Amino acid sequence: MKNFDIFNNCADAVCVFSHDNVPVFENNVFKTIFSDLKTIERFKKRFNFNWCILSSDDINQTPIDVLLNSKENFHTIASFQNSDGTSVYFYIYSFIQDGFKIVFFKDVSSDNILDSLNKRYTELKEKYDEIKNVTDKFSKMQEHAQSQVLKMGIINRISLVIRETNDIETILSYSLKEIHSLLGSFKTYFSVKEKNKFNIRFVHDGIKPDFSYCEYEKDVIEAIKKKDIISSPCLKECVNSEKFFNRGVTRIIIPVHNKNKLLGIIVTFTKQKVSVEDNREILQSVAVQLSSSIIQSGLILQLNKKNKKLEKTLNELKTTQLQLINSEKMASLGQLISGVAHEINTPLASISSNNNLIKKILSFPDKISREQIAMISELNSIDIEAAKRISDIVKSLKKFVRLDEAEFQQADINKELDLTLKLIEHETKNKITVIKKYSQLPPVYCAVNMLNQVFMNILINACQNIKEYKTEGKIIITTAVSDGCLLVKIKDDGTGIPVEIQSKIFNTGFTTKKTRAGMGLGLAISKKIIEMHKGSITFNSDVGKGTEFIVSVPI
């Protein structure tokens, strides 16, 4: 028998079969691994195919059967079931030498496990990479969301300040504070462009530089004009600054434009590493809001100046209007003087005549009869009535000429109309019949003296229109309440107003009266007075039939 002891030096199990497939040699490793297998049949049955390069028609053959029946070199991977039920894998390969079939059994279980682990590792790594990518994306999204929340918070806070105030210094202070905090700056200020320099207008925290204006390099100026946010390391604040920084500092310049007009720049200095690109959106948003605020503040400032100017003009107009009202009142008063003088002269003549008669009677005290005493008593009554009449005229006239009495108060309009009629009694006496159709009126809150001026103007015009047309006429005065408004209607049967001038009668300065008979202000001022009372004054007129004025004033 050939000596096979050399195979005892192999690390793998080795078994040698004779040409009739009988085991003739087993090395030490084989005996150790397969020590519990006493017969070749039991040995065969423990093996099952795992992989083989050959194919067999008999599916019941074990890998060992196929190996022994093969006339050529053979190799396969087969599983072997241990007595405890576990399985191990062997790479089995054989070759024929001198009629003997030498078979090697290489334990590849660890290789299979390693392959399986490698495969599992690869799968797990792919899943890990996928999860990591998702996690990284989520983290970036989370960081972006946090950044957006931070930016939106800054914008919202600045917007809130802008809504609460129009004071540009307050808005600048808050905007610079937010940028100062966002970029971790140690100095921040706002400069306004004036010619070729930037004058510093507002400094955050009041830390003022050692200069009042800044000059920059040409490339910086060009970038500012292009609306670019400039971030660059610097040794000093600007060209004209004499102080140098002790360590590296980043200067960030944020232009503030309104369309193509440069309003100013925000300049901030930081020693921290900041990315302008990461903060570009928020910085641009702050610049846009600040631009709108500056423009709005400027417009409000201009509006306030115009309002003050308009208020001054309005006060001047009110003063002028009051002067015009007083002038018209004086003109009306001038028209009244002759009539009032006549009205006063008549009772005065009566009193004077009576006094002369009484004086003669009293010069003969012994001859006074009862008839004379009765006459004296009658004369005294006439004097009392005449004196009362004079007193009433003077009181009415005195009340009418209170030029400064324009305060609003409760008034009985019926009584005020009677007062006005008393003053123009000389115009209506024995010529014009006045018909009063007064309704019961509630007190009206008004500027009494001014309304009397309106009634006076309308009534005098009515009297004059009647006298131009006829020797006698009538005026109907109606008072009523309608829809919460006082209505006063004054209708005359005079000449009426020609159609061609009806649209002009309320115009200032327009008059159809002769020179010096009027200033053309009566109806114009009357309309202003009624408008001041939130009311209206209208008229209806037929030429040859008369005119009716309708005054409506809210009660």
LUMVO-627316 format. One record per atom (N, C-alpha, C): x, y, z. Coordinates in steps of 0.2 Angstrom, whole numbers, plus 2048, in hexadecimal, padded with zeros to 3 digits. Example, Ala and Ser with C-alpha at 12.3 -4.5 7.8 and 13.67 -1.06 7.14 Angstrom:
8427E4827
83E7EA827
8427F0827
8407F5823
8447FB824
840800827
This chain:
8047FA800
800800800
804806800
80280B7FC
8068117FC
806815802
80B819804
80B81C80B
80882380A
80282480E
7FE82B80D
80082F814
80482D818
80583181E
80783881D
80983A817
80B841816
805845817
7FF842816
7F9847817
7F784881E
7FB845822
7FA84782A
7FC84E82B
800851827
803857827
7FE85D825
7F885B822
7F385F81F
7EF862824
7ED868823
7E886B828
7E1869827
7E0867821
7D986481F
7D885D820
7D285B821
7D1853821
7D285081A
7D584A81A
7D7847814
7D5840815
7D283D80F
7D083680F
7D2833808
7D582D808
7D782A802
7D3824801
7D08247FB
7CC81E7F9
7CF81A7F4
7CE8137F4
7D180F7EF
7CD80F7E8
7CF80B7E3
7CB80B7DD
7C48097DE
7C38057E3
7BC8027E4
7B98067EA
7BB80C7EB
7B88117EF
7B880F7F7
7BD80B7F9
7BE80A800
7C380E803
7C1811808
7C681580C
7CC81180E
7D281480C
7D881080E
7DD815812
7DB81B813
7DF81F817
7DB825819
7DC827820
7D882D823
7DE831827
7DF837826
7E483B829
7E183D830
7E583F834
7E484183B
7DE84683C
7DE84B838
7D9850838
7D284D836
7D2848831
7CC84582F
7C9841835
7CE83D838
7CB83983E
7C983D843
7CB843844
7C984784A
7C284A848
7C184C842
7BB850840
7B584B83F
7B784583C
7B184083B
7B283A840
7B483B846
7B683584A
7B083184C
7AA83484C
7A483084E
7A182C848
7A482C842
7A182983C
7A582283B
7A281C83D
7A581683C
7A5813836
7A0814832
79F81182B
79F817826
7A1815820
7A181981A
79A81B818
795817819
78E819818
78B81E81C
78D81E822
78A823827
78E829825
794829823
79882F821
79583281B
79382E816
790831810
78A835812
785832816
77F834817
77F83B81B
78483C81E
785843822
78684981D
788848817
78984D812
78384E80E
78285580C
77D857808
78085C803
77E85C7FD
7818617F8
77F8687FA
78486D7F9
7838747FA
7848777F3
7898757F0
78A8777E9
78F8727E6
78E8717DF
79286D7DB
79286F7D4
79886E7D1
7988707CA
79586A7C5
7948647C8
79285F7C4
78A85E7C5
78785B7C1
7808597C2
77F8517C2
77A84F7C6
7798487C6
7728467C5
7718407C2
76A83E7C1
76783B7C7
76B8397CB
7698367D2
76983B7D7
76383E7D9
7638437DE
7648407E5
76483A7E6
7658377EC
76C8367EE
7708377E9
7778367EA
77A83B7EF
77E8397F3
78283E7F8
7888417F4
78A8477F6
7908497F3
7968447F3
7978407F8
79C83B7F9
79B8367F3
7958347F2
79382F7ED
7958327E6
7938387E5
79583B7DE
79D83B7DE
7A083D7E3
7A783E7E3
7AB8377E1
7A88327E4
7AB82B7E4
7AA8287DD
7A482A7DA
7A28287D3
7A682C7CE
7A88317CF
7AB8357CA
7B28337C8
7B38337C1
7B98307BF
7BE8367BE
7BC83C7C0
7C18427BF
7C28457C5
7C684A7C5
7C784E7CB
7C08517CD
7BF8527D3
7B88557D5
7B985A7DB
7B485E7DB
7B48637E1
7AD8667E1
7AB8677E7
7A48697E9
7A486C7F0
79F8707F2
79E8727F9
79886E7FB
79986B801
793867804
79386980B
78D86880E
78B869815
78C862819
78E86281F
78F85C823
78B85D829
78785982B
783859831
787855837
78885983C
78B856842
786852846
78984F84B
78484A84F
78084F853
782855855
77E859859
77985D855
77885C84E
77385F84A
776865846
77C868848
77E86E845
78186C83E
78287183A
78586F833
78B873832
79087082F
79687482D
797873825
79B877822
79C87681B
7A3875819
7A4870814
7AA86E812
7AB86F80B
7B1871809
7B3872802
7B686B800
7B38677FC
7B68607FB
7B98607F4
7BF85E7F3
7C285D7ED
7C68577ED
7C78547E7
7CA84D7E7
7CE84D7E0
7D38497E0
7D78477DA
7D98407DA
7DA83D7D4
7DC8367D4
7E48367D3
7E78327D7
7EE8317D6
7F08297D7
7F28267D2
7F581F7D2
7EF81B7D4
7E981C7D1
7E38187D3
7E08197D9
7E281E7DD
7DF8207E4
7DC8277E3
7D68277E6
7D382E7E6
7D48317ED
7D78377ED
7D983A7F3
7D48407F3
7D18407F9
7CC8457FA
7CD84A800
7CD8507FF
7CE855804
7C8858806
7C785980D
7C185C810
7C3863814
7C2868810
7C486F813
7BE872817
7BE87381D
7B9877821
7B887E81F
7B387F81B
7B2886819
7AC88A81D
7AA887822
7A488A826
7A5891828
7AC89282A
7AD89982C
7AD89E826
7AF89B820
7AF89F81A
7A88A1819
7A389C819
79C89D818
7998A281C
79B8A1823
7988A6828
79B8AD827
7A28AD825
7A58B4823
7A18B781D
7A08B3818
79C8B6812
7958B8814
7928B4818
78B8B681A
78C8BC81E
7918BD823
7918C3827
7938C9822
7978C781E
7998CD819
7938CF815
78F8CA813
7898CC80F
7848D0814
7848CE81A
77F8D181F
7828D8820
7898D8821
78C8DF822
78B8E381D
78B8E1817
78A8E5811
7838E8811
77E8E3812
7778E5812
7768EA818
7798E981E
7788EE823
77B8F4822
7818F481F
7858FA81D
7818FE818
77E8FB813
7798FF80E
773902812
7708FE817
76B90181A
76D90781F
773906822
77690B826
777911822
77A91081C
77C916818
775919816
770915814
76A918812
76791C818
76791981E
76491C824
768923825
76F922825
773928826
77292E821
77192C81B
76F931816
768934818
76393081A
75D93381C
75E938822
762935827
76393982D
76793F82B
76C93F827
76F945825
76B94A822
76694781D
76294C81A
75D94F81F
75B94B824
75694D829
75995282D
76095182F
764956833
76495C830
76695C829
767962825
760966825
75B962824
754965824
75396882A
754965830
753967836
75796E838
75E96D836
762973836
75F979832
75D97782C
75A97D828
75497F82B
75097B82D
74997D831
74B982837
75098083B
751984840
75498A83E
75898A839
75B990836
755995834
750992830
74B99682E
747999833
746995839
74299783E
74599D841
74C99C842
7509A2845
74F9A8840
7509A783A
7509AD835
7499B0835
7439AB835
73D9AE835
73B9B283C
73E9AF841
73D9B3848
7409BA848
7469BA844
7499C1844
7459C6840
7439C383A
73F9C7835
7389C9839
7359C483C
72F9C6840
7309CB845
7359CA849
7369CF84E
7379D684B
73B9D7846
73C9DD843
7369E0840
7329DB83D
72B9DE83A
7279E083F
7279DD845
7239DF84B
7259E684D
72B9E784D
72E9EE84F
72B9F384A
72C9F1844
72A9F683E
7239F883F
71E9F2840
7179F4841
7159F8847
7199F884C
7189FB852
71AA02852
71FA0484E
722A0B84E
724A0D847
724A13846
727A16840
72DA1A841
730A19848
736A1D849
73CA19846
740A1C842
745A1883E
74BA17843
74CA1A848
751A1984D
750A12850
749A12852
747A0C856
748A06851
746A0684B
746A01846
74D9FF845
752A04844
759A03843
75C9FF849
75AA0284F
75D9FF855
75C9F7855
7569F5854
7549EE855
7579EA84F
7579ED849
7599E9843
7619E8844
7659ED846
76C9EC847
76D9E784D
7699E7852
7699E3858
7699DC855
7649DA851
7639D384F
7699D184A
76B9D5846
7719D3842
7779D2846
7789D784B
77E9D6850
77E9D0853
7789CE856
7779C7859
7789C1854
7759C284E
7759BC84A
77C9BA848
7809C0846
7879BE844
78D9BE849
78A9BF84F
78F9BF855
7949C5854
7929CB853
7969D1851
7989D4858
79D9D8857
79F9DC85D
79E9E485B
79D9E5855
79B9EC853
7979EC84D
7919F184D
78C9F1848
78A9F8847
78A9FB841
787A02841
784A0283A
780A08839
77CA09833
77FA10830
781A1082A
783A16827
77FA18821
77FA1F820
77BA2181A
780A24815
77FA2380E
783A25809
782A2C808
787A30808
787A37806
78DA39802
78CA3A7FC
791A3B7F7
796A357F7
79CA357F8
7A0A307F7
7A2A2D7FE
79EA2F803
7A0A2C80A
79AA2980D
79BA26812
795A23816
795A2581D
790A2A81F
790A2D825
78CA2882A
78FA27830
78DA22835
787A26838
781A23838
77BA2683B
779A22841
779A1C842
777A18848
77CA12849
77DA12850
782A0D852
77FA08857
77FA02856
77D9FD85B
7809FE862
77D9FE867
7809FE86E
784A0486F
783A0986A
786A1086C
78EA0F86B
791A0A869
798A09868
79AA0D862
79CA13863
79DA1785D
7A5A1785B
7A6A17854
7ADA16851
7B0A1D853
7B7A1D851
7BBA23852
7BAA2884C
7B5A27848
7B4A2B842
7ADA2C841
7ABA3183D
7A3A3283C
7A1A2F835
7A6A2E831
7A4A2B82A
7A9A26828
7A7A22823
7ABA1D820
7ADA1D819
7B3A1C817
7B5A1B810
7B7A1480F
7B5A11809
7B7A0B807
7BAA0A800
7BDA047FF
7C1A037F9
7BCA037F3
7BFA047ED
7BAA047E7
7B69FE7E6
7BA9F87E7
7B69F27E6
7B09F17EB
7B19F37F1
7AC9F37F6
7A69F87F4
7A89FE7F1
7A3A027EF
79F9FF7E9
7A29FC7E5
79F9F97DF
79A9F37E1
79D9EF7E6
7989EA7E8
7929EC7EC
7939F27F0
78D9F57F3
7889F77EE
78A9FA7E8
7869FD7E3
7829F77E0
7859F17E0
7829EB7DC
77E9E87E1
77D9EA7E7
7789E87EC
77B9E17EF
7829E07EF
7859DA7F1
7869DA7F9
7859D57FD
7879D5803
78F9D3804
7939D7807
79A9D6806
79D9D480D
7A09CE80D
7A49CB813
7AB9CA811
7AF9CD815
7B69CD814
7BA9CE81A
7C09CB81B
7C49CC820
7C79D3820
7C89D7826
7CB9DD825
7CF9DF82B
7D49E382A
7D89E5830
7D69EC833
7D29F0830
7CF9F5833
7C89F7830
7C49FB833
7BD9FC832
7BC9FE82B
7C0A03829
7BFA06822
7C6A0A820
7C6A0D81A
7CCA0F818
7CEA1581C
7CAA1981F
7CCA1F823
7CDA1E82A
7CCA1882C
7CDA16833
7D4A15835
7D7A1883A
7DEA1783C
7DFA11841
7DAA0E844
7DBA09848
7DBA02845
7DF9FD847
7DF9F7844
7DD9F2849
7DA9EC847
7D79E784B
7DD9E384E
7DC9E0854
7E19DC857
7E29D5854
7DC9D3851
7DC9CC84E
7D79CC848
7D79C6845
7D39C683F
7CC9C8840
7C99CC83C
7C29CE83C
7BF9CE836
7B89CC835
7B59CC82F
7B09D282F
7B09D582A
7AC9DB829
7A69D9824
7A09DA826
79A9D9822
7969DF820
7959E181A
7929E7818
78B9E5814
7869E7817
77F9E5814
77C9EC811
77C9EC80A
7799F2807
7719F2808
76E9F8809
7679F980A
7659FE804
7619FB7FF
75F9FF7F9
7589FF7F9
756A047F6
74FA057F4
74FA067EC
74DA007E9
74DA007E2
755A017E0
756A067DC
75DA077DB
761A0C7DF
75DA0F7E4
760A147E8
763A117EE
769A127F0
76DA107F6
76BA157FC
768A12801
766A15807
76BA1580C
76FA1080C
774A10811
777A09812
77BA07816
77EA01817
77E9FF81F
77D9F8820
77E9F6827
7859F3827
78A9F582B
7909F282C
7919EF833
7949E9833
7949E5839
79B9E1839
79E9E083F
7A59DD83F
7A49D7844
7A79D2842
7A79CC846
7AD9C8846
7AF9C584C
7B59C184C
7B39B984C
7AD9B884B
7AB9B184A
7AB9AF843
7AB9A8842
7AB9A683B
7A39A5839
7A19AA835
79A9A9832
79A9A982B
7959A6828
7949A5821
78E9AA81F
7909AE81B
78C9B3818
7869AF814
7889AA810
7849A780C
77E9A3810
7809A1816
77B99E81A
7769A381D
7789A981D
7749AE820
7729B481B
7749B2815
7729B8810
76B9B980F
7679B480F
75F9B580F
75D9BA814
75F9B881B
75C9BC820
75F9C3820
7659C481E
7689CB81E
7659CF818
7639CC813
7609CF80D
7599D1810
7569CD813
74F9CE816
74F9D481A
7549D481F
7549DA824
7569E0820
75A9E081B
75B9E6817
7559E9813
7519E4810
74B9E680D
7469E9812
7459E6818
7419E981D
7439F081F
7499F0820
74C9F7822
74B9FC81D
74C9FA817
74B9FF811
744A01811
73F9FD812
7389FF812
737A03818
73AA0281D
739A06823
73BA0D822
741A0E81F
744A1481E
740A1881A
73EA15814
739A1980F
733A1B813
730A16817
729A1781A
72AA1D81F
730A1D823
731A22828
732A29825
735A2981F
736A2F81B
730A32819
72BA2D816
725A30814
721A3281A
721A2F81F
71DA31825
71FA38828
726A39828
729A3F82A
726A45825
727A4381E
724A4881A
71DA4981B
719A4481C
712A4581D
710A49823
714A48829
713A4C82F
715A5382D
71AA5482A
71CA5B828
716A5E824
713A5B81F
70EA5D81B
708A5E81F
706A59824
701A5A828
701A6082D
707A6182F
708A67833
707A6E82F
709A6E829
708A73825
701A74823
6FEA6F822
6F6A6F820
6F2A71826
6F5A6F82C
6F1A71832
6F2A78833
6F8A7B832
6F9A82832
6F5A8682D
6F5A83827
6F0A86822
6E9A86824
6E7A80827
6E0A80829
6DEA8582E
6E3A86833
6E2A8B838
6E1A92835
6E6A93831
6E5A9982D
6DFA9A82A
6DCA95826
6D6A95823
6D0A96827
6D1A9382D
6CBA94832
6CBA9B835
6D1A9E836
6D2AA5838
6CFAA9833
6D1AA882C
6CEAAC827
6C7AAB826
6C4AA5827
6BDAA4826
6B9AA882C
6BCAA7832
6B9AAB837
6B9AB3836
6BEAB5833
6BFABC831
6B9ABE82C
6B9AB9827
6B4ABA822
6ADABA825
6ABAB6829
6A5AB582D
6A3ABC830
6A9ABE834
6A8AC4838
6A7ACA833
6ABACA82D
6AAAD0829
6A3AD0826
6A0ACA824
69AAC9821
694ACC827
696AC982D
691ACB832
691AD3833
697AD6833
698ADD833
694AE182D
695ADD827
691AE0821
68AAE0823
687ADA825
680AD9827
67EADE82C
683ADF831
681AE4836
681AEB834
685AED82F
684AF382B
67DAF4828
67BAEF825
674AEF822
66FAF0827
670AED82D
66BAEE832
66BAF4836
671AF8836
671AFE83A
66CB03838
66BB04832
666B0A830
65FB08833
65DB01832
657AFF834
656AFF83B
65BAFD83F
65BAFD846
65BB04849
65FB08846
65FB0F848
658B12847
654B11842
64DB13841
649B10846
64AB0A847
646B0684D
647B09853
64DB0B855
64EB0E85B
64CB1585C
64CB19856
64AB20856
643B21857
63FB1C855
638B1D855
636B1D85D
638B18861
636B18868
639B1E86C
63FB1F869
643B2586D
63FB2C86C
63CB2D866
638B33864
632B33868
62FB2D869
629B2C86D
62AB2E874
630B2B877
632B2C87E
633B3487F
637B3787A
638B3E87A
632B4287A
62EB41876
627B45875
623B4487B
623B3E87E
61FB3D884
622B4188A
629B4188A
62CB44890
62BB4C890
62BB4E889
629B56889
622B5788B
61DB53889
616B5488B
615B53892
619B4E895
618B4D89D
61BB538A0
621B5689D
624B5C8A0
61FB628A1
61CB6389B
617B6989B
611B688A0
60FB628A0
609B608A5
60CB618AC
612B5F8AD
614B5F8B4
616B668B6
617B6B8B1
619B728B3
613B768B6
60DB738B6
607B768B9
604B708BD
607B6F8C3
605B6A8C7
5FEB6B8CA
5FCB718CB
5F5B738CE
5F0B728C9
5F1B718C3
5ECB718BE
5ECB6A8BB
5EFB658BE
5EFB5E8BB
5E8B5B8BD
5E5B598B7
5DEB568B8
5DFB4E8B8
5DAB4B8B9
5DAB438B9
5DBB418B2
5D8B458AD
5DAB438A6
5E1B438A4
5E4B488A7
5ECB498A6
5F0B448A9
5EDB428AF
5F1B3D8B3
5F0B368AF
5EAB358AC
5E9B2F8A8
5EEB2F8A2
5EEB3589F
5F3B36899
5FAB3589B
5FCB378A1
603B368A3
604B2F8A4
5FFB2B8A7
600B248A8
601B208A1
5FDB2389C
5FDB1F895
603B21892
606B27893
60CB29890
612B25893
611B24899
616B2089D
617B1889A
611B16899
610B0F896
614B0E890
612B1488B
615B14885
61DB14885
61FB1888A
626B1988B
62AB1288D
626B0F892
629B08894
629B0388E
624B0388A
624AFF884
629B0187F
62AB0787E
62FB0A87A
636B0887C
637B09883
63EB07886
63FB00885
63AAFB886
63BAF4885
63DAF287E
639AF687A
63BAF4873
642AF6871
644AFC873
64BAFE872
650AF9875
64EAF687C
653AF187F
653AEB87B
64DAE9879
64DAE2875
651AE386F
651AE986B
655AE9865
65CAE9867
65EAED86C
665AED86E
668AE6870
664AE3874
666ADC876
667AD7870
662AD886B
663AD3865
669AD5861
66AADC861
670ADE85D
676ADC860
676ADD867
67CADB86B
67EAD486A
678AD086A
679AC886A
67CAC6863
679ACA85E
67BAC8857
682ACA855
685ACF859
68CAD2857
691ACE85B
68FAC985F
695AC5863
699AC185E
69DAC485B
6A1AC1855
6A5ABB857
6A7ABA85D
6ABAB585F
6A7AAF862
6A1AB0862
69DAAA865
69BAA5860
6A0AA0860
69FA9A85B
69FA9485E
69EA93865
69EA8D869
698A89867
698A83867
692A7F866
68EA7F86D
687A7F86C
683A7F872
67CA7D870
678A7B875
671A79874
66DA80872
669A8086D
665A8686C
65EA84869
659A8986B
653A88868
652A8C862
652A8985C
653A8C855
64DA91854
647A8F857
641A93856
642A9A859
645A9A85F
647AA0862
64CAA485E
651AA185C
656AA4858
654AA7852
64FAA484E
64CAA7848
648AAD84A
645AAD850
641AB3852
646AB9854
64CAB7857
651ABC858
653ABF851
654ABB84C
657ABE846
651AC2843
64BAC0843
645AC4840
645ACB844
646ACB84A
646AD184E
64BAD684C
651AD384A
656AD8848
654ADB841
651AD783C
64FAD9836
648ADC835
645ADD83B
63EAE083B
63DAE6836
642AEA836
642AF0832
641AEE82A
644AE8829
644AE6822
63DAE3820
639AE1825
633ADD824
62DAE1826
62EAE682A
628AEA82D
624AEE827
61EAEC827
619AF0823
61AAEE81C
61FAE981A
620AE8813
620AE0812
622ADC816
623AD5815
61FAD181B
61BACD819
618AC981F
61CAC3820
61EAC2826
621ABC828
61DAB682B
61CAB1828
618AAB82A
61CAA682D
61BAA4834
61FAA0837
61BA99838
61FA94835
61CA8D836
621A8983A
621A8B840
626A87845
623A81847
628A7C847
626A7584B
629A75852
627A71856
62AA7085C
631A6D85B
636A7085D
63DA6E85C
641A6C862
645A66862
649A65867
64FA6A867
653A6A86D
659A6F86D
65EA6C867
661A71864
666A6F85F
66DA71861
671A6C860
678A6E862
67CA7185C
67DA7785D
680A7B857
684A8185A
687A85855
68AA8B856
685A90855
681A9385A
67BA9785A
67CA9D856
681AA1857
682AA7854
684AA684C
687AA184B
688A9F844
682A9E840
67EA99843
677A98840
673A9E83F
673AA3844
66FAA9843
672AAD83D
679AAD83C
67CAB0836
679AAD830
678AA682F
675AA3829
66EAA6828
66AAA582E
663AA882D
662AAF82B
667AB382E
667ABA82D
668ABB825
66DAB8822
66FAB981B
669AB7817
666AB1818
661AAF814
65BAB3814
659AB681A
653ABA81B
654AC1818
65AAC4819
65BACA816
65BACA80E
65EAC480B
65EAC3804
656AC2802
652ABF806
64BABE804
648AC5804
649AC9809
646ACF809
648AD4803
64EAD4802
650AD87FC
64EAD57F5
64DACF7F5
64AACC7EE
643ACE7EE
63FACE7F3
638AD07F3
637AD77F1
63BADB7F4
63BAE37F3
63DAE47EC
641AE07E8
643AE27E2
63DAE07DD
638ADC7DF
633AD97DB
62CADC7DC
62BADE7E3
624AE07E5
625AE57EB
620AE87EC
620AEC7F3
61EAE87F9
61AAE37F8
619ADF7FE
61AAD87FC
61BAD4801
61DACD800
61CAC9806
61EAC2806
61EABE80C
624AB980C
625AB8812
62BAB3813
628AAE818
628AA7816
626AA281A
62CA9E81D
62CA9E824
632A9A827
62FA9482A
631A8E828
62FA8882B
635A8482E
633A81834
638A7D838
635A76839
63AA71839
637A6A83A
63DA6683B
63CA6083D
641A5B83E
640A5583A
645A53836
644A4D831
64BA49831
64AA42833
650A3E833
655A40837
654A4383D
659A45842
65CA4B840
659A4F83B
65CA56839
657A5B83A
65AA6183C
655A6783C
655A6A835
64FA6B833
64DA6E82D
64BA7582E
64EA7A82B
64BA8182B
64AA83823
644A85822
642A8781B
640A8E81B
643A92817
642A99816
640A9B80F
639A9C80E
637A9D807
634AA4806
636AA7801
633AAE7FF
630AAE7F8
62CAB37F7
628AB37F0
62BAB97EC
632ABA7ED
636ABF7E9
637ABE7E2
63CAC17DF
63EAC07D8
641AB97D6
643AB57DB
646AAF7D9
64DAB07D7
651AAB7D6
658AAB7D4
659AA97CC
65BAAD7C8
65CAAB7C1
660AA57C0
65EAA17BC
661A9A7BB
668A9A7B9
66AA9F7B6
671AA07B4
676AA17B9
674AA47BF
678AA57C5
677AA07CB
672A9C7CA
670A977D0
676A937D2
67BA917CD
681A8D7CF
686A917D2
685A987D3
68BA9C7D5
689A9F7DC
683A9F7DE
681AA37E4
685AA17EA
688A9B7EB
68CA997F1
693A9B7F0
695A9D7EA
69CA9F7E9
69EAA57ED
6A4AA57F0
6A7AAA7F3
6A8AB07EF
6A5AB67F1
6A6ABC7ED
6A1ABE7E8
69CAB97E7
697ABA7E2
691ABD7E5
68FAC37E1
689AC77E4
686ACA7DE
680ACB7DE
67CACF7D9
67AAD67DC
67CAD77E2
67AADE7E5
67FAE37E2
67CAE97E3
680AEF7E1
687AF07E5
68CAF37E3
692AF47E6
691AF77ED
694AF47F2
694AF67F9
68DAF37FD
689AF07F9
683AEE7FC
684AE77FF
689AE47FC
68BADD7FF
692ADB7FD
695AD6801
69CAD47FF
69CACD7FB
696ACA7FA
696AC47F6
698ABE7FB
697ABF801
69AABA806
694AB680A
68EAB980A
689AB780E
687AB080D
685AAE807
683AA7806
689AA2806
68FAA4804
695AA0804
697A9E80B
697AA380F
698AA2817
693A9E81A
68CA9F818
687A9B81A
688A94819
68AA92813
68BA8B811
691A88815
696A8C816
69CA8A81A
699A88821
695A8D824
693A8C82B
68FA8582B
68AA84827
686A7E827
68AA78826
68FA78821
694A73820
698A71827
699A7682A
69DA76831
698A72836
692A73835
68DA6F839
68BA68836
68FA66831
68EA6082E
687A5F82B
684A65829
67EA66825
67EA6881E
678A6A81C
678A6C815
673A72814
675A7680F
670A7C80D
66FA7B805
669A7B804
667A7A7FD
661A807FB
65FA807F5
65AA857F3
656A837ED
650A857ED
64CA847E7
649A8B7E5
64AA8D7DE
648A947DC
645A947D5
63FA987D5
63CA997CF
63CAA07CD
63EAA27C8
63EAA97C6
637AAC7C6
636AB27C9
630AB57CA
62BAB27CF
62DAAC7D2
629AA97D7
62CAA97DE
632AA97DE
636AA97E5
63BAA47E6
63DAA47EC
643A9F7ED
642A9C7F4
644A967F5
643A927FB
64AA8F7FD
64DA92803
653A8F805
652A8980B
655A8480A
654A7E80F
65BA7D813
65BA7E819
661A7D81D
65FA76821
664A72821
663A6B825
66AA6A829
668A6A830
66EA69834
66CA63839
671A5E83A
670A5983F
66FA5B846
66AA58849
668A5A850
66DA58855
